[in-house]
Amino acid sequence: MTAPGTDRAAAVAAAFTDIAERRAGGGYAPVHAAMAAACATDPHALDLASRAADGQNPPSLLLGAVQYLLARRDPGHALARFYPALTGRPAPDPRVDDPWPDLRAFLTRHRDRIAETVTTRLVQTHEVGRCSYLYPALTAVRRHAGAPLAAIEIGPSAGLTLVPDRYAYSYGDGATAGAPDSPLLLTSELRGPHRPPLDGGPEIAWRAGIDLNPLNLADAEDRTWLRSLVWPDHPDRAARLDTAFAAARTGELPTLHRGTASQHLPALLEQAPADAVVCVYHTAVTAHFTSRARAEHRDLLHRLSARRRILWLRAEPGEEPRLRFTDLESGRARTEVVLGDYHPHGAWLEWHHRG
């Protein structure tokens, strides 16, 4: 075992501690919190997690790799009892039955495969609940455009958020929007006095995605990896992800292009049907960019709008307004429309726009 550098190990340990005490603490995810707390002080766990690529989340990669290999290689290991999504049974209380001895044994047994997974995989948590605000947002964009949409998503991972029209939606008023026969029903609390536009849906005529590391919903290992990034305390989210996989595959899967927006957007604007209006959108993507990269992304869309009109929809943490789109044409912004506010995983939606 090669010890990571002191600064790197300290940063990774702090990231595990942050999960244990803040993100998963307070009873939100007690099993995950207990595992993270133990990893924060274990040199072997820190060494494996420190192999994550720059810009990645080492704790998520390590604990995701553990769940992935449990599912794919060693489902009978004693550690599996802490994963209800794998066993179908409730997990033990980690205050009574500490998961660390079994986790440590699993890290030792599968050290090489865990190291390979941490090194080669990326954290791509795919929260289909985002479609609870994307569906009405895209519907508002379509109404503004007055035409069907050619949807291009930046950072779609495996494409679940590229097919929001394949899910059903409930906003607490007894009505159902979206695809009525979908196996997936997404529920969201509607806040405030305004109701979002739902009639007619987004009417997506054509779609494509651009991602640095696109995953394939038709590939069982990619589906397992996405499921493995769901914390063990949340089997309901894992089950919803499985249902989303099935719903998304009821139609043709969209084409996902490996690379960056600057590499692929120019060609995709040419390929999009002439009778559709291009909508470029992203959620929780540019929030991870540097300020320079965000500026370059904005400038790219403005430049490309000189070739073809672009409706730019985004929902980015830390940006205000939270949910909005900009109508770009001839290299400039014609108008910006503020749509509302939302929970990151779609638990609630507060609609502001009256148009």
Order of alpha helices (4+ residues) and beta strands (2+ residues): alpha-alpha-alpha-alpha-alpha-alpha-alpha-alpha-beta-beta-beta-beta-beta-beta-alpha-alpha-beta-alpha-beta-alpha-beta-beta-beta-beta
